[in-house]
Amino acid sequence: MSFLSRIVVGLTVLGLVLGGVAVWRLWTDQDNNTLPIGRVLNAEQIARLPDADQAPGPVIVRLGPNVFTLVNPTRRPIHYAGYPARTIEPRPRPGKINPLYDKHFRDPQGAWQSNMGFWCGTGSAALTIMPGHAGQFDVHTGMDLPPERRGPVERVGVTCWTTDPSRAQTVWSEPFVP
């Protein structure tokens, strides 16, 4: 093999490796767009989280009006359905996620009722929150909903799973007054 052939082969291999790295970065961690818990929650909020060895699963923390965080305090990755950061323009800032959440209100009889429509799901994917990470998300207010689809107390939920999507469970925020 001549010297020039070796250079061409070397450059081709380098191009393939760099291309593979670029594709891997595009389709993996950038979609998750989460941050370590300490960069999303304050010390008081972190202190209220369950210990990693005893946490049964993810937690939703309300940060303010219509702003929530999906937190993974466990030692294993959790998964949820949502929109990858690469599918949103303009790109969300680091730590912002877009899960397919549900929002409930408590009706006059005390039962929880959904006041969400259905997500179309086009462009959504199974996304991951690694142990010790969290993602902040915004929730629509529902101010334009008719009175029968609003209540004095609400909660927000995200459906999550660890290994088997057929065993997914919805994690709910603490009830709050909107």
N, C-alpha and C positions, 0 to 999 in steps of 0.2 A: 504494500500500500504506500503510495507516495505521500510526501509531506503535505501537499495541497489537499489530498483526499482526507487525510487525518484532520486537517483544520475544518473542512466542510462537515465531516461526520461529528466532530466535537461541537461545532456551532449548532448543528441540527439537534443533537442531544440536549444541549443547553437550552435551546428554544423550546423543546418539548417539556423539559423540566419546569422552566419558568411559566410556560402556558398552563401546565398542570397545577402549579401553585396558584396562579391567578384564578383558574376555574374553582379550585378548592376554596379559596378565600371568598369568592363571589357566592358560592352556594352553601357555605357553612355558617361560621360565626357571625358574619355580617347580618344575616337574616334574623338572628336571635336578638341582637341589639340590646343586651342586658348589661348591667354593671354590678360590681360587688355591692352587697347590701349596705355597707357603710357609706357608699356614695349616693344612695337613694333615700335611706331613712336616717333620722337623727338618733342620737344616743338613747333618748327616752323610748322611742319606737322600737329600737333594737332590743332594749332590755325587756320589753313585753313579749318578744318572740319566744317560742318554745326552744329548748335546747336541741341541738342537731341530732343527738342520739334518741331523743324522745318525741321529736316532731312527727306527727302522723302523716303530714303531707304539706302542701303549699298553704300559704296564708294570704288573704287579701287585706291590705291596710288602707284605710281612707286617709288621704293626705289633706284633703280640703274639698270644697264644693266641686263635685264632678271630677275629682282627680283621685285615682287609686293606684296601688302598687301590688303586683303579683310577686310574692316573695317565696323563694325556695330555701327554707331554713334546714332542710334535710341533708343527708349525706349522699343522696342519689339524684340524678337528673330527673326533672319532671317535664312533661310534654303537654302542649295545648294547641288548639287550632287558632290560627290568626293570620294576619297579613304580613308577609316578610317585608323587612325594611326596604329591600330593593324594588318592591312593587309600588312604593309610595313616593309621590313627588309633591312638594320638595321632600328630600330625605329627612326622616325624623332625626332629632338630635340623639346622641348616645344615651341609652337608658330608657328610651321611649319605645313601647311595644303597642301592638294593635290586635289584642285578642278578640275572638268572637264571644263577647260577654253577653250576659242576660241581666235584665234589671227587673226586679219584682217590687210590688207595693203590697201593703197589707190592706185587705178590704174591710168593710165595716164588721164582718163576722169574724175577723182575725185570721183569715186564710191568706196565704201568699198567692198573688196573681201576677203573671208576667205582663209587663206593659211594653214589651219590645215586639217589633215585627220579627221577621225572619231574616237572617243574613243570607245573602245569595251565595256566598262562599267562593265566587269566582276569583281566582288568584290567591286563595288562602292555602296554607300548608301546615303541616305538623311542625311546630317550633319547640325549642328546648330552652329551659332555664336551668343552668348548671347549679350544683350545690353552692350555697352562699351567695347567690346572685338574685337580682330583682329587676323588674321592668315596670315603669310607670305608664299608666294609660288614662285617657280621658273618656268620660261617659257623657252621652247626650243627656240634656236636662229633662226632656219630655214636657217642656212648658207648653208645647202646642198640642198636647194630648187632651182628649175630652176628659171631663171630670171623673167619669166612671173608670178611667184607666190610670188614675192617680190616687195616691193615698197619703195619710199623714206620716207613714213610716216606709222606708224603702231599704233594699239591699241589692248588692251587685254580685254576680257570680261568674266564674270562669270554669269550664269543664277541663279537667286535667287527668293525666294518667302517668304511670311510671314505665311500664313495659308493654302492656297490652291495651290498645285503644278500646277494645270491647269491654274493658273493666273501668272505664273512665267514670269519674265522680265530679260533681260540681262543688267547687269551693266557694263559700259565700262570705261576703264582708259582714261585719257586725251590723245589725239594723241601725239606721240613722234617720234623723228628721231632715228632709230636704230643705 
